[in-house]
Every structure is written in structure tokens, then in C-alpha cells.
Amino acid sequence: MRKTNLENTRTLTAYNEIKLETFEILEDLGKATANQVALRTNRRYEAASMSMLKYFRYGLLRRRRLEGEKTFVYSLSERGLERLDWLRGESF
């Protein structure tokens, strides 16, 4: 069954709301792990981790591995800061 335009708009809006929430956490903290973002957004770790990896691949986040660990720490890139400004302009 195909989604209507209204349903597609709702999905896009929810997607951007999650992105905005994630980016605002990173702006507030300066840097964060996927676990920290998951805890603050009440999302599962796996969901936060996958979305942050996607944002990293899009060039919206920077990441580095914690020394001696497998955990990544994420921060906003310049492009991510620009997207954050755009998302804030689009929010109602």
C-alpha cells in the first residue's frame, strides 16, 4: 500500500524532529556518545547509534574513537551546524 503525501510529510517531519533533537544535544554538550544521546532522547541505543552513523556519513557529524575503547564520540561538523540552523528555521 502506498503512502499518501500527507503520510510522507509526517514521516519527514518526524525524521527532522529526531535530527533536530540529536543536534541540539550535541550542541549543548559539545560532544556525546550514542548512548548519551539515547538516554536523553528516550530512544534505544541501536536507533541512536544508527542515526548518528548516518549523519556522520552525510558529513553532518564528526566522530572519533575513545582511546582504548570501541566507543565513538560525536560532535557537530560545520555542515551539521548549518543544518541545525536550517532545521530550527523549519520548525514550527
N, C-alpha and C positions, 0 to 999 in steps of 0.2 A: 504494500500500500504506500502510495506517495504522500509525502508531507505537503501541506499547503504552504503558501508564502508566509502566512501568519505563524505557523508552527516553526518554519525555518528561522524567522525573525526571533522568536522566543529562544531558540537554541543558540543563535549567535549572541543574543543579549546575555544569556546565562554564561556562555563561554567568556565573553568580555568581562562580566562581573567577577568571575573567578580570577581572570588575569589581573584585573584592577586590584582585587583584594591581595593577591600574591605580591604584586609590585609595590603596593603601599606598605606591606610588611617589610619587604626588603629595603625600601626607602627609610622606614622608621628604624630598623635595626642596623642598617648598613650592610650586613651580610647575614646569611642564615642557611641552615641545612634544610633539607626537605622535611625532616622530622619536626623541626621548629615551626615551619610553615603549616604542616599538617595539624599540629596541636593548636595553633592559633586560628585555623580556619575550620576546625572540626571535620576535617576530611581524613580519609585513610592515607597512611604513609605512601602506599603504592600510587595512589592517584596524584598526590602532591609531587612525588618524585618523577613520575612520567611527564606531568605537565611542565615541570621545571626543566627537564631534559629537552623537551620540545622547544621551550623558549630559548634555551641555550643554543640549540641547533639553528634557530632563527636569528641568532645574533642579538637577542634581547637581554640575555644574561651572560655574565662571566662566571666561570667556576674554577675552583682549584681543590685539590685533594688535601685533606688534613694530613699533616706529616705523620707517617707511620700508621695511617688508618685507611680504610676504604671509603670513608665518608667524604662527600663533596660539600663545599661551602659555596653558595651562590651570592652574587651581587648584581646590581643593575649595570648594564653597559650604557654607553651614550645613546645607542639606539633604543634601549629599554626605557631610558629617561624620557626620550622623545615620545615613545609610545604611551608612557604613563601620562604625560601632558595631554596627548590626544584622547586617551580614554577618559580622563577627567572632563574634558570638553564635551564628550559624547554622553556622559552620564546625566541622568535626569535628576 
